[in-house]
Amino acid sequence: MITKLGIKGFKSIKDQVVDLAPINIMIGGNGIGKSNFIASFTFIRNLYEQNLQNYVLAEGGAGRLLYMGKKETDSISFDLFFAERNRNEHNRFIVVLKEAHDTLFIEHIETSLFNSSQFDMHLYDTNQKESSFKATNKVQTYYISRILSDLDVYHLHDTGDRSPMKGNCNINDNVSLRSNGANLAAFLYYLKEKYPKHFARIERTVASVSPFFAGFNLAPNRLNEEVIQLEWKQKGARDNYFNAYQLSDGTLRFICLVTLLLQPTPPQTIIIDEPELGLHPIAIRKLSDLIIQASEKSQIIISTQSVNLVDNFRPEDILVVDRKDNAAVFQRQDTESLSRWLEDYSLGEIWEKNIIGGQPLN
C-alpha cells in the first residue's frame, strides 16, 4: 500500500506530503488541485513505462507541468512511501527531474527498502531522458515494480457514441480492465468464462440499480470470432437486440465501475477521477458500498464533487484540498474534531456548510 506521497514542484502542488489510507476520498473546489494530485500517478506510471518524453510533450511541455512555470520552478520530485498494511517499515521510490529546453530529464531515481533493521538505499538512473528502472533485475525493483505497474488512473467519462466502451474490441484483450474501459466487453467475457461467481455478482449489482437490466449477452462476434461487443438483455424484451449504444451514459459508466471494483484480482491501487458523474443517488450509494468492500483488498484513491458520495464515508476517509499561498494543500479529516457537527449534520452537509473547507475560492 502507498502510505504517503511527497510531491514538489508539480502543477499546483508546490511542496506537500500527503498521508494515504486504504480509502482516500478527495474533495475540493474546481481548479484547486485534486486532478493534479491524481495526475501525479499518471506521471509516475509514464515515467516507469519509459514514456516520459512523450508524456511531457503531450502535456504541452515542461512549463505546463512545473509549479508556476519555468521562471518559478526548475525541478519536480516525487517520493512514494510503501508498506504492507499495518506495518511501520516504509520503503521508498524517489524521483527527481530537472527542466531543460522545455522538457524534463531524470536527475536521479533512488529506492530505499527496509532490510531487517536498516534501510538499504540504491541509486538508479542519473541524467537520463528515460528510465531503465522497469528493466532492472534487482530485489528492490521487483518489489516496487509490483506497485508502480498498477498505477492506472481510471477515467470512465467518455460514454458518447464514439466511446471505446461501445464498439468492438479484441476478444483476447482481457488481462486487465483498461483505464478508459475500452476492453470492457472482452474483460467481462473473460470473467464469465473463468470466474462465473464474480460475473454473476456483477450482473446482480448492475440489476440492483437498473431494473430493466436482465443480464449480459456476451459471446464472440458471429461473423468474426476475434472481436466482441458489449451486448445485454432487457426484461420483457426477449426478442430485441441490445448493445452498449442502447445504454444510458450513467448505466454504462456504472457497469465499468462495478466490473473494476468486483473483479477477482483487482489492482493493488485503484485511482478513479470523479466516478459519480451521471449516476443516480441510489447508484452512488451502491458505488460507495463497493468502494468500501474493495478497500479490503485494494487501496482506493478518488476525487469527487459529490456530496452524496461523501455522505457514505467516515471523516478519516476524506482528504480536503484547498489553496494556501497560491498552492494546493491537503488535509485529512478525523471524527473527533468533527464530533459536535456530526451530531446534527451528515459529512456531506458539513462540507456544504464550509466547516471543513474544500469550497470554491472567492
Solvent accessible surface area in square Angstrom, and as a share of the most:
residue,aa,sasa,rsa
1,M,45,0.20
2,I,0,0.00
3,T,22,0.13
4,K,54,0.23
5,L,0,0.00
6,G,7,0.07
7,I,1,0.00
8,K,111,0.47
9,G,6,0.06
10,F,0,0.00
11,K,46,0.20
12,S,13,0.09
13,I,0,0.00
14,K,108,0.46
15,D,77,0.40
16,Q,37,0.16
17,V,95,0.54
18,V,3,0.02
19,D,87,0.45
20,L,12,0.06
21,A,24,0.19
22,P,50,0.31
23,I,14,0.07
24,N,0,0.00
25,I,0,0.00
26,M,0,0.00
27,I,0,0.00
28,G,0,0.00
29,G,3,0.03
30,N,128,0.66
31,G,66,0.64
32,I,1,0.00
33,G,4,0.04
34,K,13,0.05
35,S,68,0.44
36,N,31,0.16
37,F,0,0.00
38,I,4,0.02
39,A,18,0.14
40,S,0,0.00
41,F,0,0.00
42,T,42,0.24
43,F,0,0.00
44,I,1,0.01
45,R,49,0.18
46,N,26,0.13
47,L,2,0.01
48,Y,8,0.03
49,E,59,0.26
50,Q,90,0.40
51,N,50,0.26
52,L,0,0.00
53,Q,45,0.20
54,N,97,0.50
55,Y,19,0.07
56,V,2,0.01
57,L,140,0.70
58,A,87,0.68
59,E,58,0.26
60,G,45,0.44
61,G,6,0.06
62,A,0,0.00
63,G,24,0.23
64,R,170,0.62
65,L,0,0.00
66,L,5,0.02
67,Y,12,0.05
68,M,111,0.49
69,G,18,0.17
70,K,96,0.41
71,K,212,0.90
72,E,105,0.47
73,T,23,0.13
74,D,83,0.43
75,S,31,0.20
76,I,0,0.00
77,S,25,0.16
78,F,1,0.01
79,D,26,0.13
80,L,0,0.00
81,F,30,0.12
82,F,0,0.00
83,A,1,0.01
84,E,92,0.41
85,R,83,0.30
86,N,158,0.81
87,R,134,0.49
88,N,135,0.69
89,E,52,0.23
90,H,56,0.25
91,N,15,0.07
92,R,72,0.26
93,F,0,0.00
94,I,22,0.11
95,V,1,0.00
96,V,27,0.16
97,L,0,0.00
98,K,61,0.26
99,E,43,0.19
100,A,34,0.26
101,H,180,0.81
102,D,56,0.29
103,T,44,0.26
104,L,0,0.00
105,F,57,0.24
106,I,0,0.00
107,E,56,0.25
108,H,43,0.19
109,I,0,0.00
110,E,39,0.18
111,T,0,0.00
112,S,2,0.01
113,L,28,0.14
114,F,62,0.26
115,N,85,0.44
116,S,102,0.66
117,S,97,0.63
118,Q,119,0.53
119,F,96,0.40
120,D,55,0.29
121,M,89,0.40
122,H,64,0.29
123,L,110,0.55
124,Y,30,0.11
125,D,12,0.06
126,T,56,0.33
127,N,106,0.55
128,Q,87,0.38
129,K,144,0.61
130,E,54,0.24
131,S,2,0.01
132,S,56,0.36
133,F,1,0.00
134,K,97,0.41
135,A,74,0.57
136,T,35,0.20
137,N,151,0.77
138,K,96,0.41
139,V,117,0.67
140,Q,7,0.03
141,T,2,0.01
142,Y,153,0.58
143,Y,36,0.14
144,I,0,0.00
145,S,19,0.12
146,R,109,0.40
147,I,7,0.04
148,L,0,0.00
149,S,46,0.30
150,D,37,0.19
151,L,1,0.01
152,D,47,0.24
153,V,11,0.06
154,Y,5,0.02
155,H,84,0.37
156,L,3,0.02
157,H,64,0.29
158,D,78,0.41
159,T,5,0.03
160,G,37,0.36
161,D,108,0.56
162,R,233,0.85
163,S,4,0.03
164,P,50,0.31
165,M,4,0.02
166,K,9,0.04
167,G,24,0.23
168,N,91,0.47
169,C,18,0.11
170,N,77,0.39
171,I,22,0.11
172,N,101,0.52
173,D,38,0.20
174,N,36,0.18
175,V,141,0.81
176,S,62,0.40
177,L,3,0.01
178,R,124,0.45
179,S,40,0.26
180,N,63,0.32
181,G,0,0.00
182,A,23,0.18
183,N,0,0.00
184,L,1,0.00
185,A,3,0.02
186,A,0,0.00
187,F,6,0.03
188,L,0,0.00
189,Y,44,0.17
190,Y,67,0.26
191,L,1,0.00
192,K,73,0.31
193,E,95,0.43
194,K,134,0.57
195,Y,76,0.29
196,P,82,0.51
197,K,172,0.73
198,H,60,0.27
199,F,17,0.07
200,A,35,0.27
201,R,96,0.35
202,I,0,0.00
203,E,39,0.17
204,R,154,0.56
205,T,15,0.09
206,V,0,0.00
207,A,32,0.25
208,S,64,0.41
209,V,35,0.20
210,S,5,0.03
211,P,101,0.64
212,F,78,0.33
213,F,1,0.00
214,A,48,0.37
215,G,4,0.04
216,F,11,0.04
217,N,74,0.38
218,L,4,0.02
219,A,39,0.30
220,P,37,0.23
221,N,49,0.25
222,R,161,0.59
223,L,176,0.88
224,N,74,0.38
225,E,125,0.56
226,E,99,0.45
227,V,31,0.18
228,I,0,0.00
229,Q,34,0.15
230,L,0,0.00
231,E,13,0.06
232,W,8,0.03
233,K,96,0.41
234,Q,59,0.26
235,K,116,0.49
236,G,86,0.83
237,A,19,0.14
238,R,236,0.86
239,D,146,0.76
240,N,97,0.50
241,Y,121,0.46
242,F,30,0.12
243,N,17,0.09
244,A,0,0.00
245,Y,99,0.38
246,Q,96,0.43
247,L,10,0.05
248,S,67,0.43
249,D,72,0.37
250,G,13,0.13
251,T,15,0.09
252,L,0,0.00
253,R,17,0.06
254,F,2,0.01
255,I,0,0.00
256,C,0,0.00
257,L,0,0.00
258,V,0,0.00
259,T,0,0.00
260,L,0,0.00
261,L,8,0.04
262,L,9,0.05
263,Q,13,0.06
264,P,16,0.10
265,T,106,0.62
266,P,27,0.17
267,P,19,0.12
268,Q,68,0.30
269,T,2,0.01
270,I,0,0.00
271,I,0,0.00
272,I,1,0.01
273,D,16,0.08
274,E,37,0.16
275,P,3,0.02
276,E,15,0.07
277,L,66,0.33
278,G,61,0.58
279,L,19,0.09
280,H,114,0.51
281,P,63,0.40
282,I,88,0.45
283,A,7,0.05
284,I,11,0.05
285,R,126,0.46
286,K,65,0.28
287,L,0,0.00
288,S,0,0.00
289,D,65,0.34
290,L,6,0.03
291,I,0,0.00
292,I,72,0.37
293,Q,79,0.35
294,A,9,0.07
295,S,9,0.06
296,E,139,0.62
297,K,139,0.59
298,S,0,0.00
299,Q,2,0.01
300,I,0,0.00
301,I,0,0.00
302,I,0,0.00
303,S,1,0.01
304,T,0,0.00
305,Q,65,0.29
306,S,13,0.09
307,V,41,0.23
308,N,69,0.35
309,L,0,0.00
310,V,0,0.00
311,D,59,0.30
312,N,47,0.24
313,F,15,0.06
314,R,143,0.52
315,P,10,0.06
316,E,55,0.25
317,D,5,0.03
318,I,0,0.00
319,L,3,0.02
320,V,4,0.02
321,V,0,0.00
322,D,41,0.21
323,R,70,0.26
324,K,131,0.56
325,D,127,0.66
326,N,81,0.42
327,A,9,0.07
328,A,1,0.00
329,V,42,0.24
330,F,25,0.10
331,Q,116,0.52
332,R,56,0.20
333,Q,20,0.09
334,D,59,0.31
335,T,56,0.33
336,E,148,0.67
337,S,79,0.51
338,L,10,0.05
339,S,57,0.36
340,R,162,0.59
341,W,73,0.26
342,L,56,0.28
343,E,139,0.63
344,D,111,0.57
345,Y,77,0.29
346,S,42,0.27
347,L,8,0.04
348,G,0,0.00
349,E,74,0.33
350,I,0,0.00
351,W,12,0.04
352,E,104,0.47
353,K,100,0.43
354,N,87,0.45
355,I,60,0.31
356,I,21,0.11
357,G,17,0.17
358,G,1,0.01
359,Q,49,0.22
360,P,90,0.56
361,L,109,0.54
362,N,202,1.04
